[in-house]
Amino acid sequence: MWRPGSVHLPVTALFAAAVASGSCTATTGPSFPLGAQPVPASFTTLSVAALPAACSGQVYFEASTSLCPPALTYFLCDGIEYTEFDCAAPGPGWTEETLSQYDRVATGPSACGTSTGAKGNSLGGTVYVEGNVATPGQNTVLAFRYCNGALPSLLVGRYSTGGSGAADLNDSGILDADQQLAVNAGQTLLFAVNQGSDTIAVFHVADDGSLSPVAGSPFSSGGVAPTSVGVSGDILVVANKASDGVRNLSKVAPNYTTFSIGADGSMKPTGSTFALPAGWSPTQAFVAPGGKLVFGTEEHGMLRAFQLSPTGDLNQAPGSPFRLADSLFPVHRPQPVWPAGLSASPTQSVLYTGIPNNNSIAAFEYTSTGQLSLIGGTADPNTLAPQLPCWSVVSADGRRLYFANAGSGNVSVWNTEMGPRLPHLLQTYQLPGGGNPWGLRIDPTGKLLFVITPRQIHQVPEGQGQLLHGLRLAADGTIDDVIDGSPVTIPVAPDTNPFGLAVVASR
């Protein structure tokens, strides 16, 4: 699949903060390492309000620019402007300046009151996106506040996961996954995959949405290249994909494995692991409503079901794995073909999945033991191919199903009120700004839908995508309009693929 300031710039802008008068000069502090290059004349310099004063010696800071794609860029400051840059960290003796507007702490929780916005959206909360930075040790979770019917353009926080992400702009399936981020039922813990370093980062979630790492984080994922996490009470289910776009993992076996979650947020293996053949590439560890069943999709073509015990034992369900039936392809069965993007009704035992390279979705009934039976498949007739319905979410009342269509830049809204029947298409909503819709979540009030559109493939021009969208939902569950301030740029380099979404309410 395809596969408090006054300045807001797109992530592709080349910028540096022009500093106020200061005493530091090019002769103070350590020397910039050999290999530094002059900052080109075309490098745009801006004055950014409310930022720290001038440099305190020769310092460097992180900026999202195209000077060192996809890595960080480090700048030499002479007290007046940035004169040299390098793509390698300067080393000991340097101080990191956070002058980029992307690194500032935004207005914070005090800017989000507890009143209902004028457009009917309540309270607010925090949206988390994983930066998915593949540079060793540089992966992050990015946090954005929303409140009173608006998505402010300022980044609330950037939190290190203590690991590294994955990389793929070549449509090779490395990033085909959902639930890279997940929160527990109490919204007090956030889990994040480090696909490139085989670990799971765990954070405490404060009342204002800020994050702090759990002691001992990150924890081993119990496999290689974790790509999806699902939470059932005090059990965490991890799908280890065994591919990250950096290492050669073609002969490594992927798996599903489980952990117990301690009262302090720590992870301990339960001892239950289900291994897959190399190359089968799981994309999701979806915990069905009720927490007793886990469904997984695999790019080898299978839909798999597990029974999950209270202690974390994974036992494959009767009839699993399930091969997509030929009846889903009345004209031609694509090769290969696989399911992706699982979600389920909270009121009916119905499971939904996309079939990306068939441009269709499918619905299944399932029993209490995890046995699947096909209801049928359908397609969105309003979207030009390639559509690629990849990731999905169901409303809390079970009335609406939302699919992110990675190949056509839009979201489709389906009516699921008819019980165990095929969903009926209500709306196809085009997202502005380009990119590939790669994840979506509904806020806890049910009134807002958040969608990310990363630049997931090279065919997306630099300057498009890398966006977080906030969408207002009408009373009938269709998408009404964007909320104020949407979309917001996700502050990552052009060749980095942000993924994963989690949303928590204000407390």
RODO-2510 file (C-alpha; in nm, 4 decimals, decimal comma):
residues 507
     n   res          X          Y          Z
     1     m     0,0000     0,0000     0,0000
     2     w     0,1084     0,3551    -0,0311
     3     r     0,2859     0,2250     0,1648
     4     p     0,3314     3,1288     2,2907
     5     g     0,4710     3,2794     1,9733
     6     s     0,3582     3,4607     1,6660
     7     v     0,5113     3,2474     1,3905
     8     h     0,3774     2,9296     1,2285
     9     l     0,5705     2,7805     0,9345
    10     p     0,5272     2,4671     0,7262
    11     v     0,7715     2,1909     0,8143
    12     t     0,9526     2,2334     0,4841
    13     a     1,0425     2,5979     0,5458
    14     l     1,4127     2,6681     0,5815
    15     f     1,4466     2,8894     0,8792
    16     a     1,6679     3,0031     1,1645
    17     a     1,5835     3,2308     1,4516
    18     a     1,7535     3,5663     1,4205
    19     v     1,8873     3,6368     1,7658
    20     a     1,8798     3,9596     1,9575
    21     s     2,1960     4,1428     2,0434
    22     g     2,4165     3,9277     2,2611
    23     s     2,7633     3,9088     2,4012
    24     c     2,8603     3,5730     2,2589
    25     t     3,0980     3,5711     1,9647
    26     a     3,2481     3,3164     1,7326
    27     t     3,5554     3,3014     1,9517
    28     t     3,3771     3,1815     2,2642
    29     g     3,2915     2,8235     2,3403
    30     p     3,4217     2,5170     2,1589
    31     s     3,5112     2,5179     1,7924
    32     f     3,2605     2,3864     1,5436
    33     p     3,3762     2,0431     1,4176
    34     l     3,5616     2,0136     1,0901
    35     g     3,3298     1,9708     0,7965
    36     a     3,0923     2,2526     0,8782
    37     q     2,9555     2,4425     0,5817
    38     p     2,8424     2,8042     0,5489
    39     v     2,4698     2,8557     0,5858
    40     p     2,3564     2,9334     0,2290
    41     a     2,2297     3,2790     0,1475
    42     s     1,8976     3,1278     0,0492
    43     f     1,8445     3,0074     0,4069
    44     t     1,5524     3,2113     0,5358
    45     t     1,6088     3,3888     0,8660
    46     l     1,3085     3,4874     1,0734
    47     s     1,2538     3,6728     1,3963
    48     v     1,0498     3,4485     1,6232
    49     a     0,8668     3,6214     1,9066
    50     a     0,8840     3,5008     2,2677
    51     l     1,1879     3,2792     2,2136
    52     p     1,4956     3,2730     2,4370
    53     a     1,7503     3,5482     2,4000
    54     a     2,0710     3,5173     2,2033
    55     c     2,3088     3,2256     2,2291
    56     s     2,5229     3,1780     2,5368
    57     g     2,8404     3,0877     2,3525
    58     q     2,8793     2,8775     2,0437
    59     v     2,5696     2,6649     2,0496
    60     y     2,3557     2,4597     1,8155
    61     f     1,9891     2,3870     1,7853
    62     e     1,7583     2,1463     1,6082
    63     a     1,5557     2,2628     1,3096
    64     s     1,3334     2,0798     1,0634
    65     t     1,5023     2,1805     0,7400
    66     s     1,6142     2,0228     0,4172
    67     l     1,9814     2,1025     0,4768
    68     c     2,0380     1,7589     0,6313
    69     p     1,7461     1,5406     0,5264
    70     p     1,6280     1,3415     0,7062
    71     a     1,8558     1,4121     1,0035
    72     l     1,8716     1,7046     1,2413
    73     t     2,0652     2,0114     1,1383
    74     y     2,3123     2,1746     1,3789
    75     f     2,3971     2,5453     1,3535
    76     l     2,6828     2,7675     1,4714
    77     c     2,5723     3,0977     1,6215
    78     d     2,8072     3,3965     1,6372
    79     g     2,5732     3,5980     1,8570
    80     i     2,4000     3,7659     1,5670
    81     e     2,3061     3,4924     1,3248
    82     y     2,3680     3,1309     1,2309
    83     t     2,6763     3,1174     1,0109
    84     e     2,7676     2,7487     0,9731
    85     f     2,5879     2,4165     0,9844
    86     d     2,6663     2,0477     1,0013
    87     c     2,4671     1,7281     0,9906
    88     a     2,6602     1,5753     1,2813
    89     a     2,6172     1,6703     1,6457
    90     p     2,8980     1,9064     1,7513
    91     g     2,9950     1,6901     2,0503
    92     p     3,0831     1,7549     2,4162
    93     g     3,0921     2,1110     2,5394
    94     w     2,8028     2,2341     2,3303
    95     t     2,4662     2,3447     2,4613
    96     e     2,1471     2,2676     2,2764
    97     e     1,9319     2,5703     2,2024
    98     t     1,5663     2,5137     2,1320
    99     l     1,4937     2,8184     1,9196
   100     s     1,2800     2,6462     1,6588
   101     q     0,9106     2,7200     1,7042
   102     y     0,8638     2,3436     1,6809
   103     d     1,0598     2,2946     2,0022
   104     r     0,8832     2,5524     2,2135
   105     v     0,6385     2,4510     2,4797
   106     a     0,3111     2,5993     2,3685
   107     t     0,0563     2,7895     2,5729
   108     g    -0,0012     2,4789     2,7820
   109     p    -0,3047     2,3573     2,9715
   110     s    -0,3913     2,7017     3,1086
   111     a    -0,4901     2,8071     2,7565
   112     c    -0,7513     2,5346     2,7399
   113     g    -1,0405     2,6121     2,9698
   114     t    -1,3044     2,3676     3,0801
   115     s    -1,5869     2,5394     2,8961
   116     t    -1,7581     2,4213     2,5824
   117     g    -1,6476     2,5898     2,2635
   118     a    -1,8755     2,8061     2,0547
   119     k    -1,9107     2,5326     1,7959
   120     g    -2,0241     2,2737     2,0461
   121     n    -1,6986     2,0916     2,1068
   122     s    -1,6345     2,0222     2,4727
   123     l    -1,3378     2,0390     2,7065
   124     g    -1,0441     1,9333     2,4957
   125     g    -0,7421     1,7175     2,5504
   126     t    -0,4157     1,6091     2,3954
   127     v    -0,3397     1,4359     2,0671
   128     y    -0,0225     1,2271     2,0495
   129     v     0,1640     1,1455     1,7280
   130     e     0,4808     0,9381     1,7056
   131     g     0,7585     1,1183     1,5208
   132     n     0,9016     0,7809     1,4102
   133     v     1,2554     0,9167     1,3830
   134     a     1,4829     0,6374     1,2599
   135     t     1,8053     0,7997     1,3836
   136     p     1,9293     0,5830     1,6733
   137     g     1,7977     0,7069     2,0063
   138     q     1,6130     1,0039     1,8529
   139     n     1,2546     0,8773     1,8283
   140     t     0,9896     1,0952     1,9925
   141     v     0,6248     1,1270     2,0822
   142     l     0,4811     1,4652     1,9880
   143     a     0,1929     1,6131     2,1869
   144     f    -0,0630     1,8683     2,0631
   145     r    -0,3312     2,0405     2,2709
   146     y    -0,6840     2,0902     2,1452
   147     c    -0,9516     2,2871     2,3256
   148     n    -1,2699     2,4871     2,2811
   149     g    -1,3254     2,3688     1,9278
   150     a    -0,9738     2,4535     1,8107
   151     l    -0,6406     2,2872     1,7406
   152     p    -0,3729     2,5456     1,8265
   153     s    -0,0749     2,5464     1,5953
   154     l     0,1829     2,5221     1,8717
   155     l     0,3456     2,1990     1,9774
   156     v     0,2879     2,1199     2,3435
   157     g     0,5711     1,8776     2,3920
   158     r     0,8341     1,6536     2,2378
   159     y     0,9086     1,3446     2,4465
   160     s     1,1955     1,1041     2,3839
   161     t     1,1027     0,7365     2,3577
   162     g     1,4591     0,6289     2,4281
   163     g     1,4717     0,4356     2,1024
   164     s     1,4545     0,4620     1,7251
   165     g     1,1816     0,4400     1,4653
   166     a     1,1511     0,2967     1,1151
   167     a     1,1952     0,4387     0,7650
   168     d     1,0283     0,3729     0,4312
   169     l     0,9342     0,6041     0,1451
   170     n     0,9559     0,3268    -0,1131
   171     d     0,6139     0,1633    -0,0791
   172     s     0,7631    -0,1578     0,0588
   173     g     0,5184    -0,2102     0,3459
   174     i     0,7625    -0,1416     0,6284
   175     l     0,5249     0,1112     0,7868
   176     d     0,1993    -0,0705     0,7132
   177     a     0,0545    -0,0839     1,0630
   178     d    -0,1879     0,0730     1,3081
   179     q    -0,1863     0,1318     1,6850
   180     q     0,1752     0,2389     1,7068
   181     l     0,0490     0,4360     2,0060
   182     a    -0,2074     0,3184     2,2612
   183     v    -0,3403     0,4314     2,5982
   184     n    -0,4830     0,2245     2,8798
   185     a    -0,8495     0,2470     2,9769
   186     g    -0,7807     0,4987     3,2511
   187     q    -0,5801     0,7183     3,0116
   188     t    -0,2939     0,7269     3,2617
   189     l    -0,0387     0,5331     3,0532
   190     l     0,0757     0,5789     2,6932
   191     f     0,2574     0,3017     2,5047
   192     a     0,4726     0,3742     2,1965
   193     v     0,6615     0,1391     1,9647
   194     n     1,0297     0,1809     1,8863
   195     q     1,0215    -0,0175     1,5635
   196     g     1,3899     0,0329     1,4906
   197     s     1,5225    -0,0660     1,8336
   198     d     1,2884    -0,3485     1,9423
   199     t     1,1435    -0,1740     2,2453
   200     i     0,8207    -0,0270     2,3812
   201     a     0,8320     0,3124     2,5510
   202     v     0,5844     0,3664     2,8342
   203     f     0,4857     0,7081     2,9699
   204     h     0,2764     0,8318     3,2595
   205     v     0,0068     1,0713     3,1302
   206     a    -0,0452     1,3713     3,3580
   207     d    -0,3771     1,5499     3,3998
   208     d    -0,2605     1,8228     3,1605
   209     g    -0,1545     1,5667     2,8967
   210     s     0,2180     1,5998     2,9568
   211     l     0,4243     1,2802     2,9590
   212     s     0,6935     1,1388     3,1866
   213     p     0,8711     0,8077     3,1256
   214     v     0,7883     0,5082     3,3403
   215     a     1,0880     0,3839     3,5371
   216     g     1,2771     0,1322     3,3248
   217     s     1,1301     0,2523     2,9941
   218     p     1,1820     0,1572     2,7174
   219     f     1,1168    -0,2145     2,7641
   220     s     1,2000    -0,5048     2,5321
   221     s     0,9174    -0,5762     2,2884
   222     g     0,9677    -0,9513     2,3084
   223     g     1,0589    -0,9653     1,9408
   224     v     1,2007    -0,7602     1,6571
   225     a     1,0599    -0,4340     1,5139
   226     p     0,7382    -0,3832     1,7141
   227     t     0,4720    -0,2159     1,5052
   228     s     0,1424    -0,2284     1,6983
   229     v     0,0270    -0,2447     2,0599
   230     g    -0,3128    -0,3286     2,2058
   231     v    -0,4253    -0,2962     2,5682
   232     s    -0,6649    -0,5262     2,7543
   233     g    -0,6859    -0,4316     3,1204
   234     d    -0,3393    -0,4924     3,2631
   235     i    -0,2233    -0,6935     2,9594
   236     l    -0,0332    -0,5434     2,6655
   237     v    -0,0337    -0,7268     2,3310
   238     v     0,2515    -0,6487     2,0906
   239     a     0,2800    -0,7325     1,7211
   240     n     0,6477    -0,7540     1,6245
   241     k     0,6705    -0,7018     1,2481
   242     a     1,0361    -0,8033     1,1972
   243     s     1,1021    -0,5257     0,9452
   244     d     1,2072    -0,1653     0,9963
   245     g     1,3526    -0,0405     0,6672
   246     v     1,6989    -0,0046     0,8188
   247     r     1,8174    -0,3536     0,9150
   248     n     1,8060    -0,6672     0,7017
   249     l     1,5432    -0,8676     0,8915
   250     s     1,4146    -1,0804     0,6056
   251     k     1,4975    -1,4054     0,7855
   252     v     1,3701    -1,2991     1,1288
   253     a     1,0417    -1,4446     1,2510
   254     p     0,7742    -1,1939     1,3508
   255     n     0,5450    -1,2669     1,6438
   256     y     0,2608    -1,1679     1,8702
   257     t     0,3559    -1,1539     2,2368
   258     t     0,2026    -1,0335     2,5633
   259     f     0,3136    -0,8506     2,8756
   260     s     0,1619    -0,7774     3,2123
   261     i     0,1391    -0,4081     3,2979
   262     g     0,2424    -0,3281     3,6528
   263     a     0,0750    -0,0718     3,8752
   264     d     0,3772     0,1498     3,8083
   265     g     0,3430     0,1083     3,4297
   266     s     0,6311    -0,1362     3,3939
   267     m     0,6102    -0,4275     3,1472
   268     k     0,6887    -0,7906     3,2294
   269     p     0,6663    -1,0786     2,9784
   270     t     0,3832    -1,3227     3,0459
   271     g     0,5716    -1,5983     2,8650
   272     s     0,3072    -1,6232     2,5901
   273     t     0,4373    -1,5684     2,2368
   274     f     0,2976    -1,6811     1,9021
   275     a     0,5613    -1,6919     1,6272
   276     l     0,4939    -1,6471     1,2555
   277     p     0,7046    -1,7501     0,9555
   278     a     0,9571    -1,4920     0,8377
   279     g     0,8049    -1,2364     0,6048
   280     w     0,4441    -1,2699     0,7247
   281     s     0,4543    -0,9131     0,8573
   282     p     0,1757    -0,8491     1,1140
   283     t     0,0258    -0,5009     1,0989
   284     q    -0,2007    -0,4784     1,4030
   285     a    -0,2746    -0,6214     1,7474
   286     f    -0,6409    -0,5273     1,7807
   287     v    -0,8122    -0,6062     2,1103
   288     a    -1,1850    -0,6544     2,0468
   289     p    -1,4467    -0,4990     2,2778
   290     g    -1,4609    -0,6997     2,5988
   291     g    -1,0858    -0,7613     2,5978
   292     k    -1,1022    -1,1398     2,5551
   293     l    -1,0186    -1,1646     2,1838
   294     v    -0,7275    -1,0300     1,9812
   295     f    -0,7353    -0,9996     1,6022
   296     g    -0,4318    -0,9472     1,3830
   297     t    -0,3769    -0,8759     1,0155
   298     e    -0,0738    -0,9997     0,8248
   299     e     0,0614    -0,8929     0,4888
   300     h     0,1099    -1,2547     0,3947
   301     g    -0,2668    -1,2421     0,3496
   302     m    -0,4103    -1,3737     0,6755
   303     l    -0,6621    -1,2490     0,9294
   304     r    -0,5753    -1,4123     1,2618
   305     a    -0,7739    -1,4482     1,5851
   306     f    -0,6584    -1,5276     1,9389
   307     q    -0,8298    -1,5952     2,2666
   308     l    -0,6660    -1,3816     2,5363
   309     s    -0,6740    -1,5050     2,8953
   310     p    -0,6694    -1,2714     3,1989
   311     t    -0,3067    -1,3701     3,2551
   312     g    -0,2045    -1,2904     2,8960
   313     d    -0,2056    -1,6355     2,7384
   314     l    -0,2587    -1,6205     2,3609
   315     n    -0,4406    -1,9197     2,2134
   316     q    -0,5256    -1,9275     1,8454
   317     a    -0,9019    -1,9333     1,7861
   318     p    -1,0784    -2,2152     1,5999
   319     g    -1,0495    -2,1741     1,2229
   320     s    -0,7647    -1,9248     1,2506
   321     p    -0,5886    -1,8009     1,0461
   322     f    -0,8642    -1,6895     0,8117
   323     r    -0,7852    -1,6512     0,4402
   324     l    -0,9837    -1,3834     0,2604
   325     a    -1,2585    -1,5629     0,0716
   326     d    -1,2651    -1,5635    -0,3091
   327     s    -1,6209    -1,4251    -0,2927
   328     l    -1,4708    -1,0910    -0,1860
   329     f    -1,3160    -1,0629    -0,5335
   330     p    -1,5921    -1,1240    -0,7896
   331     v    -1,3859    -0,9896    -1,0817
   332     h    -1,0224    -1,0596    -0,9991
   333     r    -0,8332    -1,1650    -0,6874
   334     p    -0,5242    -0,9426    -0,6555
   335     q    -0,1938    -1,1106    -0,5804
   336     p    -0,0865    -1,0563    -0,3157
   337     v    -0,3894    -0,9413    -0,1197
   338     w    -0,4207    -0,8863     0,2536
   339     p    -0,6475    -0,7302     0,5174
   340     a    -0,5478    -0,4156     0,7075
   341     g    -0,7102    -0,1727     0,9458
   342     l    -0,9175    -0,3606     1,2026
   343     s    -1,1982    -0,2147     1,4097
   344     a    -1,5103    -0,3633     1,5668
   345     s    -1,8608    -0,2646     1,6663
   346     p    -1,9034    -0,2060     2,0424
   347     t    -2,2641    -0,3274     2,0216
   348     q    -2,2459    -0,6184     1,7746
   349     s    -1,9926    -0,8989     1,7321
   350     v    -1,8866    -0,7566     1,3971
   351     l    -1,5282    -0,6995     1,2842
   352     y    -1,4358    -0,4634     1,0015
   353     t    -1,1215    -0,4598     0,7893
   354     g    -0,9927    -0,2884     0,4801
   355     i    -0,8616    -0,4781     0,1799
   356     p    -0,6288    -0,2035     0,0559
   357     n    -0,5186    -0,3261    -0,2848
   358     n    -0,8734    -0,4338    -0,3691
   359     n    -1,0032    -0,0838    -0,2803
   360     s    -1,2728    -0,2392    -0,0635
   361     i    -1,3700    -0,3134     0,2955
   362     a    -1,5154    -0,6291     0,4496
   363     a    -1,7241    -0,7241     0,7523
   364     f    -1,7126    -1,0450     0,9588
   365     e    -1,9190    -1,1835     1,2415
   366     y    -1,7241    -1,3482     1,5228
   367     t    -1,8177    -1,5792     1,8068
   368     s    -1,7146    -1,5587     2,1722
   369     t    -1,4319    -1,8027     2,0925
   370     g    -1,3023    -1,5958     1,8007
   371     q    -1,4416    -1,7960     1,5080
   372     l    -1,4948    -1,5739     1,2040
   373     s    -1,7596    -1,5896     0,9349
   374     l    -1,7725    -1,3546     0,6382
   375     i    -2,0668    -1,1176     0,6029
   376     g    -1,9398    -0,9634     0,2798
   377     g    -1,7413    -0,6862     0,1173
   378     t    -1,8171    -0,3495    -0,0388
   379     a    -1,6332    -0,0531    -0,1897
   380     d    -1,6523     0,3249    -0,1863
   381     p    -1,7808     0,4145    -0,5350
   382     n    -1,7064     0,7847    -0,4905
   383     t    -1,3296     0,7544    -0,4825
   384     l    -1,0974     0,7174    -0,7768
   385     a    -0,8494     0,4306    -0,7512
   386     p    -0,6063     0,3824    -0,5960
   387     q    -0,8085     0,4311    -0,2825
   388     l    -0,6325     0,1963    -0,0413
   389     p    -0,8636     0,1887     0,2631
   390     c    -0,6041     0,1000     0,5225
   391     w    -0,6953     0,2055     0,8773
   392     s    -1,0277     0,2363     1,0554
   393     v    -1,2096     0,3298     1,3735
   394     v    -1,5701     0,2848     1,4933
   395     s    -1,7662     0,5426     1,6933
   396     a    -1,8337     0,4660     2,0597
   397     d    -2,2039     0,4085     1,9902
   398     g    -2,1288     0,1728     1,7018
   399     r    -2,3287     0,3764     1,4494
   400     r    -2,0438     0,4957     1,2284
   401     l    -1,7283     0,3452     1,0767
   402     y    -1,4463     0,5687     0,9511
   403     f    -1,1762     0,4554     0,7073
   404     a    -0,8546     0,6403     0,6204
   405     n    -0,7947     0,5943     0,2480
   406     a    -0,4171     0,6156     0,2081
   407     g    -0,4136     0,6291    -0,1710
   408     s    -0,6753     0,8973    -0,2325
   409     g    -0,6209     1,1429     0,0516
   410     n    -0,9646     1,1158     0,2056
   411     v    -1,1781     0,9625     0,4794
   412     s    -1,4916     0,7593     0,4121
   413     v    -1,7796     0,7490     0,6594
   414     w    -1,9986     0,4375     0,6737
   415     n    -2,3362     0,3691     0,8331
   416     t    -2,3129     0,0630     1,0614
   417     e    -2,6556     0,0889     1,2275
   418     m    -2,8008    -0,2078     1,0392
   419     g    -2,6555    -0,4754     1,2662
   420     p    -2,4507    -0,7563     1,1097
   421     r    -2,4879    -0,6351     0,7545
   422     l    -2,2556    -0,4599     0,5166
   423     p    -2,1890    -0,0963     0,6045
   424     h    -2,3550     0,1659     0,3860
   425     l    -2,1474     0,4580     0,2570
   426     l    -2,2570     0,7999     0,3854
   427     q    -1,9737     1,0354     0,2929
   428     t    -1,6286     1,0678     0,1382
   429     y    -1,4390     1,3662     0,2795
   430     q    -1,1272     1,4998     0,1064
   431     l    -0,8477     1,6179     0,3350
   432     p    -0,6487     1,9300     0,2430
   433     g    -0,2723     1,9505     0,2180
   434     g    -0,1791     1,6248     0,0490
   435     g    -0,0102     1,3258     0,2072
   436     n    -0,1402     0,9768     0,2828
   437     p    -0,4061     0,9297     0,5538
   438     w    -0,2362     0,6848     0,7880
   439     g    -0,4299     0,6784     1,1103
   440     l    -0,7397     0,8201     1,2717
   441     r    -0,8896     0,8403     1,6187
   442     i    -1,2070     0,9841     1,7725
   443     d    -1,1716     1,2029     2,0798
   444     p    -1,3387     1,0788     2,4014
   445     t    -1,6378     1,3131     2,3578
   446     g    -1,7198     1,1582     2,0192
   447     k    -1,7389     1,5040     1,8631
   448     l    -1,3982     1,5257     1,6953
   449     l    -1,2075     1,3022     1,4566
   450     f    -0,8295     1,3352     1,4273
   451     v    -0,6428     1,2126     1,1182
   452     i    -0,2732     1,2203     1,0282
   453     t    -0,1526     1,2497     0,6684
   454     p     0,2217     1,1839     0,6610
   455     r     0,4328     1,2089     0,3491
   456     q     0,4418     0,8316     0,3329
   457     i     0,5897     0,7855    -0,0157
   458     h     0,8343     0,9670    -0,2444
   459     q     0,5564     1,0435    -0,4915
   460     v     0,4172     1,2958    -0,2427
   461     p     0,6110     1,6174    -0,3125
   462     e     0,8085     1,7738    -0,0312
   463     g     0,5898     2,0399     0,1242
   464     q     0,2792     1,8247     0,1175
   465     g     0,1516     1,5978     0,3913
   466     q     0,3081     1,5735     0,7404
   467     l    -0,0191     1,7095     0,8833
   468     l    -0,2494     1,6520     1,1795
   469     h    -0,6142     1,7207     1,0967
   470     g    -0,8911     1,7947     1,3449
   471     l    -1,2409     1,7343     1,2030
   472     r    -1,5722     1,8264     1,3630
   473     l    -1,8366     1,5525     1,3544
   474     a    -2,2031     1,6364     1,2988
   475     a    -2,4822     1,4822     1,5055
   476     d    -2,5311     1,2128     1,2396
   477     g    -2,1615     1,1159     1,2551
   478     t    -2,0634     1,2637     0,9207
   479     i    -1,7714     1,5044     0,8969
   480     d    -1,8962     1,8614     0,9239
   481     d    -1,5815     2,0684     0,8763
   482     v    -1,2274     2,1187     1,0008
   483     i    -1,1918     2,2669     1,3475
   484     d    -1,0208     2,6011     1,3948
   485     g    -0,6465     2,5821     1,3350
   486     s    -0,6591     2,2550     1,1399
   487     p    -0,4467     2,1156     0,9868
   488     v    -0,1324     2,1522     1,1964
   489     t     0,2129     2,0637     1,0672
   490     i     0,3786     1,7624     1,2318
   491     p     0,7358     1,8821     1,2990
   492     v     0,9507     1,6145     1,1399
   493     a     1,1973     1,6156     0,8532
   494     p     1,0562     1,5651     0,5004
   495     d     1,1807     1,2057     0,4714
   496     t     1,0556     1,1003     0,8142
   497     n     0,7230     0,9146     0,8332
   498     p     0,5249     1,0105     1,1452
   499     f     0,2666     0,7520     1,2452
   500     g     0,0383     0,6461     1,5280
   501     l    -0,2373     0,8425     1,6994
   502     a    -0,3701     0,8480     2,0533
   503     v    -0,6115     1,0936     2,2118
   504     v    -0,6769     1,1619     2,5805
   505     a    -0,9314     1,3974     2,7347
   506     s    -0,8491     1,6813     2,9708
   507     r    -0,8705     1,5833     3,3363
***
